[in-house]
Amino acid sequence: MYDVIVVGSGAAGMTTALCTAHRGLRTLVVEKAARFGGSTARSGGGIWVPNNPVLAEAGVRDTPEDASAYLAHIAGDVPAELREAFLDAGPAMLGFVCAHTPLRFRWVRGYPDYYPEAPGGRPRGRSVEPVPMRADVLGAELEHLEPPYVPTPAGIVITQVDYRWLTLAARHPRGVLTAAKLVAQRFTPGRRLAMGQALAAGLRAGLTALDVEVRLNTALTDLHFENGRVAGIRVGDELIQAPHVVLASGGFEHNEQLRKQHQDIGTEWTVGARANTGDGIEAGLRAGAAVDLMDDAWWGPAVPLPRGPFFLLAERALPGCVLVDGSGRRFVNEAAPYIDVVKAMTGTTWLVFDQTYRNRYPFAGFPPRRPLPRRWDEVVLNAPSLDELGAKAGLPGLADTVTRFNTFNGTDPDFGCGDSAYDRYYGDPRVHPNPCLAPLLTPPFHAARIVPGDLGTKGGLRTDAHARVLREDGSVIDGLYAAGNASASVMGHTYAGAGATLGPAMTFGYLAGLDISSQDHRGGM
């Protein structure tokens, strides 16, 4: 028998387990997949936690008042007690993780909050990311680490800061230096991990030091109750007993039925971990839990390439492109936060760019200047003129749209592309006066089909400020907790900044661990 069972081995689950094990509770982590790390290991590894000690050490000024005002402005529909619990506990969570794992973090310098001009927003950002670490901290467990979403060549380690400048390797001296630094890494002995790989590995190393078992290939089939409270989980025919269960099993992005029911969309365009089929959410529902935000996800525009969806981040903000709808008309600020771009989409969408853009910038991971793969021909169309491209893609208004766009002189009167500090972060600083705007003049012209992709769903079990799972009437299901994408996000229908998935996931995992290990909540052990 255990004191705590954590379902899921992403950042939320491992942070919970780290907390409870450190406080002396017998903790087991069960993971459905054959590898640990889930969507965390596949991610950029950014963490959005205001006022954290890493920011303070970097000299970044932040205040609780500004952070509270910012979240209240962008996520005012979320109960205030949840927002404040996250803001209050987040800094302590990050300090705890640094103290009890080999992880170290650094500020992602200059990466703005997604709404930096909002009250309390930060144009220079609050996001931090793991410092690259040696892979040998994991020992034999390294072979069980979930691979990254975008693999990199052997020996190359890319951070979030590197990614920004790599997109400008053909345009900016710092991009050239970044590329040279990465190439030089191939001659450095020993494998290193960065971004989500480092985060997952560091948390797992912390659990190893505390002798916490992470049991792979172990899928939750249901919760077990005794005398009206959680008493363990069922894994197939096996009963594993514990008076506290934390559901950190991820979202339901790969559950076709739930996605069709709540979002009228399938599963083919998500980049979330394959094992995220909503098992914890469904188990909670069977136990009488309430759910929220089931219609929402961590949306982002994606190109449906033959190998799978490619999530577009920098590509939209670079000058020389437009996003158009099925009629060929612009409908959104191309450089806006990715969640907002998808929410503005109403049907068929295309990213249109010219050959100058293609010569300057990578697209969907493919280097500039080189012809795009022929196997992409059904997804990325090409034509010698805008009229012909419009006819080929079925976009009757495309030529008129681009003609008007080409008259813009540094400002976008229609959608304000480039007005926000967030827009400009991924722009080209060599393009003046607006790093996000340039005319489309050079043939051939290209149109890439865009679909509503996502990093995972953000709806799930309703929880309180201690991460305890709630029923519809607001009462607590004794012994049951949820964190990460198995729970309804404290971000509500918005997205505060880079790492606003992982920051709250880890914080509420930490809060669950604190609550479980408090003297008032150890009944039954």
TORVEXKE-957663 format. One line per field, with one value per residue (C-alpha): residue number from 0; y, z, x; residue in one letter. Coordinates in steps of 0.5 Angstrom, whole numbers, plus 500, padded with zeros to 3 digits. Each point is the difference from the previous one (the first is absolute). Layout:
N
num: c(NUM;...)
yy: c(Y;...)
zz: c(Z;...)
xx: c(X;...)
residu: c(a;...)
% end
This chain:
525
num: c(0;1;2;3;4;5;6;7;8;9;10;11;12;13;14;15;16;17;18;19;20;21;22;23;24;25;26;27;28;29;30;31;32;33;34;35;36;37;38;39;40;41;42;43;44;45;46;47;48;49;50;51;52;53;54;55;56;57;58;59;60;61;62;63;64;65;66;67;68;69;70;71;72;73;74;75;76;77;78;79;80;81;82;83;84;85;86;87;88;89;90;91;92;93;94;95;96;97;98;99;100;101;102;103;104;105;106;107;108;109;110;111;112;113;114;115;116;117;118;119;120;121;122;123;124;125;126;127;128;129;130;131;132;133;134;135;136;137;138;139;140;141;142;143;144;145;146;147;148;149;150;151;152;153;154;155;156;157;158;159;160;161;162;163;164;165;166;167;168;169;170;171;172;173;174;175;176;177;178;179;180;181;182;183;184;185;186;187;188;189;190;191;192;193;194;195;196;197;198;199;200;201;202;203;204;205;206;207;208;209;210;211;212;213;214;215;216;217;218;219;220;221;222;223;224;225;226;227;228;229;230;231;232;233;234;235;236;237;238;239;240;241;242;243;244;245;246;247;248;249;250;251;252;253;254;255;256;257;258;259;260;261;262;263;264;265;266;267;268;269;270;271;272;273;274;275;276;277;278;279;280;281;282;283;284;285;286;287;288;289;290;291;292;293;294;295;296;297;298;299;300;301;302;303;304;305;306;307;308;309;310;311;312;313;314;315;316;317;318;319;320;321;322;323;324;325;326;327;328;329;330;331;332;333;334;335;336;337;338;339;340;341;342;343;344;345;346;347;348;349;350;351;352;353;354;355;356;357;358;359;360;361;362;363;364;365;366;367;368;369;370;371;372;373;374;375;376;377;378;379;380;381;382;383;384;385;386;387;388;389;390;391;392;393;394;395;396;397;398;399;400;401;402;403;404;405;406;407;408;409;410;411;412;413;414;415;416;417;418;419;420;421;422;423;424;425;426;427;428;429;430;431;432;433;434;435;436;437;438;439;440;441;442;443;444;445;446;447;448;449;450;451;452;453;454;455;456;457;458;459;460;461;462;463;464;465;466;467;468;469;470;471;472;473;474;475;476;477;478;479;480;481;482;483;484;485;486;487;488;489;490;491;492;493;494;495;496;497;498;499;500;501;502;503;504;505;506;507;508;509;510;511;512;513;514;515;516;517;518;519;520;521;522;523;524)
yy: c(500;507;507;503;498;505;498;503;502;506;507;500;493;500;506;498;493;504;504;494;496;505;501;492;498;493;502;496;503;496;502;497;501;496;506;506;507;501;506;504;496;502;507;506;500;507;502;506;502;507;502;494;500;499;506;504;497;503;507;499;505;497;501;496;506;500;492;500;506;497;493;504;503;494;495;503;495;495;500;505;495;496;505;503;493;499;507;498;493;501;503;495;494;502;501;493;497;504;497;493;498;502;505;507;505;507;505;500;507;505;495;504;498;498;507;504;507;497;503;496;497;500;502;496;494;496;493;496;493;495;500;495;494;494;494;495;503;495;494;494;504;504;494;501;508;502;503;507;503;502;496;503;498;495;505;506;503;506;504;505;506;496;499;507;502;494;502;506;496;503;507;502;499;497;495;498;500;496;495;499;499;494;497;501;496;494;499;501;493;498;500;506;501;507;503;495;494;503;502;493;497;504;499;492;501;503;494;495;504;499;492;502;494;503;494;500;496;501;503;502;497;503;503;495;503;498;503;506;502;498;494;498;499;494;498;495;494;503;504;505;503;507;505;506;500;505;500;503;496;506;502;497;502;493;498;500;499;506;505;499;500;507;503;497;499;493;498;501;507;500;499;498;493;494;497;506;497;503;494;504;505;494;497;506;501;493;502;506;505;507;502;507;503;493;504;503;498;503;502;502;500;494;498;493;497;492;499;503;507;505;506;507;504;505;499;505;506;500;506;498;495;501;495;500;496;496;506;503;506;501;499;500;503;495;501;500;494;494;498;507;498;493;503;505;495;498;495;499;504;501;503;504;502;502;498;505;498;492;503;503;496;492;497;495;497;501;504;507;500;492;498;497;492;498;496;506;502;499;504;506;502;504;505;505;506;501;500;493;498;502;496;494;501;502;507;505;506;498;505;506;499;499;507;503;497;502;508;499;505;497;500;495;504;494;495;504;494;503;504;496;498;493;501;503;494;495;506;502;505;502;502;507;503;494;494;496;503;500;500;493;502;494;494;495;500;495;498;495;497;502;496;501;496;500;498;496;501;505;498;495;498;506;502;504;504;494;496;496;497;503;498;504;503;502;494;497;493;497;498;502;505;503;504;502;498;495;506;507;505;506;504;499;501;504;499;505;498;495;494;502;493;497;505;499;493;499;505;497;493;503;503;493;497;505;499;492;501;504;497;502;496;493;496;493;499)
zz: c(500;498;503;494;493;494;493;495;499;497;504;504;502;502;503;505;501;502;505;503;500;503;506;501;497;496;493;494;493;494;493;494;495;499;502;505;499;496;496;505;497;493;502;499;508;502;506;502;507;502;505;500;503;493;498;506;499;493;502;497;504;502;505;503;499;492;499;504;495;494;502;502;493;496;504;504;499;504;507;504;505;495;497;506;502;494;501;507;500;493;502;506;495;496;506;502;494;499;507;499;493;495;497;499;496;496;498;493;499;496;499;501;504;495;501;503;499;505;507;503;494;499;493;502;502;506;497;503;497;502;499;496;504;499;498;504;506;498;500;497;500;494;496;503;498;496;493;498;496;495;500;499;497;504;505;499;506;498;505;500;499;495;496;499;497;496;496;498;498;493;502;507;503;506;496;497;506;503;494;501;508;498;495;505;505;496;502;507;504;503;499;502;501;499;501;501;500;506;504;500;501;506;503;499;503;506;501;499;506;504;498;497;495;493;497;493;495;506;498;505;499;505;507;506;506;507;505;496;498;495;503;493;493;496;494;496;505;506;505;503;506;503;504;495;492;496;493;496;493;495;496;495;494;497;502;494;503;505;495;496;505;503;495;493;498;499;503;494;501;507;502;507;502;497;507;502;499;506;504;507;497;499;506;504;496;502;508;499;499;496;494;497;493;497;493;501;498;500;492;495;493;496;494;498;497;498;506;505;502;501;505;497;505;497;493;500;503;495;495;493;501;501;503;496;501;495;496;500;505;506;506;506;502;497;506;506;505;497;504;498;492;501;503;495;494;498;494;495;501;496;502;494;499;494;498;503;507;498;498;507;505;502;499;504;502;493;499;495;493;499;496;505;499;495;504;503;493;503;506;497;493;496;494;496;501;506;495;498;507;502;495;502;507;499;503;496;504;501;494;503;507;499;495;506;505;496;501;507;502;507;503;499;501;499;506;503;498;503;505;506;503;500;492;500;504;494;494;496;504;493;497;502;502;502;501;498;493;493;494;496;493;498;496;501;505;505;504;506;502;508;505;507;504;507;505;504;503;506;503;505;507;505;506;505;503;503;493;503;495;501;499;496;507;502;505;500;498;506;498;493;497;492;497;493;494;504;504;497;499;504;494;498;493;499;500;504;497;498;505;503;499;504;505;503;499;504;505;502;500;505;504;500;503;505;502;500;504;505;507;499;494;501;503;498;500)
xx: c(500;502;499;499;499;501;498;504;507;500;503;493;501;507;500;494;504;506;497;496;506;505;495;500;494;501;498;499;500;496;501;496;505;506;504;500;499;494;499;505;505;498;499;504;501;498;497;496;500;500;505;504;507;503;497;503;507;500;498;493;495;493;495;494;496;502;499;493;498;502;497;493;500;501;497;495;495;504;499;504;502;503;504;503;502;504;503;502;502;504;506;501;499;505;505;498;502;506;502;498;502;506;496;502;496;502;495;498;503;495;495;493;494;495;496;506;496;494;500;506;503;507;503;507;496;500;501;506;503;505;507;502;503;504;496;504;496;495;504;496;494;502;497;494;499;494;504;499;494;506;506;507;506;504;504;496;497;495;497;494;505;504;493;499;506;501;494;504;507;499;499;503;507;498;496;506;504;494;501;507;500;495;504;506;496;501;507;499;500;494;493;496;493;496;493;494;505;504;494;498;507;501;494;501;507;497;495;506;503;494;499;494;497;498;496;499;495;495;494;494;494;496;500;499;495;499;495;499;507;506;504;504;500;498;505;497;498;505;498;506;498;501;496;502;500;502;498;505;499;499;495;495;503;501;493;495;494;501;503;494;495;503;504;497;507;504;507;505;502;503;507;498;503;497;498;496;493;496;500;501;494;496;501;499;493;498;502;495;505;498;504;501;503;499;499;507;507;507;499;505;500;503;502;497;507;500;504;495;498;506;498;501;504;504;498;494;504;505;499;498;494;492;495;494;493;496;499;507;499;504;496;505;507;505;504;495;501;498;494;497;502;496;494;499;500;494;501;506;506;506;507;502;507;505;507;503;497;502;508;500;497;499;493;497;507;503;506;499;502;499;494;494;500;495;496;498;496;493;501;505;498;504;499;503;495;495;494;502;502;493;497;504;498;493;501;496;502;508;503;496;501;508;499;497;505;506;498;501;506;502;493;494;494;496;502;506;505;507;497;501;507;498;499;507;503;500;501;506;504;503;493;498;496;496;503;494;498;503;496;500;503;504;498;499;494;499;493;501;493;499;496;498;506;501;505;495;493;499;493;500;498;498;504;501;506;503;499;495;495;493;492;495;498;507;501;507;501;504;507;499;505;501;506;502;496;495;498;496;506;501;501;492;499;507;508;504;507;505;499;493;499;505;501;493;500;506;498;493;504;504;494;497;506;500;493;501;506;497;498;492;500;504;494;500;507)
residu: c(m;y;d;v;i;v;v;g;s;g;a;a;g;m;t;t;a;l;c;t;a;h;r;g;l;r;t;l;v;v;e;k;a;a;r;f;g;g;s;t;a;r;s;g;g;g;i;w;v;p;n;n;p;v;l;a;e;a;g;v;r;d;t;p;e;d;a;s;a;y;l;a;h;i;a;g;d;v;p;a;e;l;r;e;a;f;l;d;a;g;p;a;m;l;g;f;v;c;a;h;t;p;l;r;f;r;w;v;r;g;y;p;d;y;y;p;e;a;p;g;g;r;p;r;g;r;s;v;e;p;v;p;m;r;a;d;v;l;g;a;e;l;e;h;l;e;p;p;y;v;p;t;p;a;g;i;v;i;t;q;v;d;y;r;w;l;t;l;a;a;r;h;p;r;g;v;l;t;a;a;k;l;v;a;q;r;f;t;p;g;r;r;l;a;m;g;q;a;l;a;a;g;l;r;a;g;l;t;a;l;d;v;e;v;r;l;n;t;a;l;t;d;l;h;f;e;n;g;r;v;a;g;i;r;v;g;d;e;l;i;q;a;p;h;v;v;l;a;s;g;g;f;e;h;n;e;q;l;r;k;q;h;q;d;i;g;t;e;w;t;v;g;a;r;a;n;t;g;d;g;i;e;a;g;l;r;a;g;a;a;v;d;l;m;d;d;a;w;w;g;p;a;v;p;l;p;r;g;p;f;f;l;l;a;e;r;a;l;p;g;c;v;l;v;d;g;s;g;r;r;f;v;n;e;a;a;p;y;i;d;v;v;k;a;m;t;g;t;t;w;l;v;f;d;q;t;y;r;n;r;y;p;f;a;g;f;p;p;r;r;p;l;p;r;r;w;d;e;v;v;l;n;a;p;s;l;d;e;l;g;a;k;a;g;l;p;g;l;a;d;t;v;t;r;f;n;t;f;n;g;t;d;p;d;f;g;c;g;d;s;a;y;d;r;y;y;g;d;p;r;v;h;p;n;p;c;l;a;p;l;l;t;p;p;f;h;a;a;r;i;v;p;g;d;l;g;t;k;g;g;l;r;t;d;a;h;a;r;v;l;r;e;d;g;s;v;i;d;g;l;y;a;a;g;n;a;s;a;s;v;m;g;h;t;y;a;g;a;g;a;t;l;g;p;a;m;t;f;g;y;l;a;g;l;d;i;s;s;q;d;h;r;g;g;m)
% end
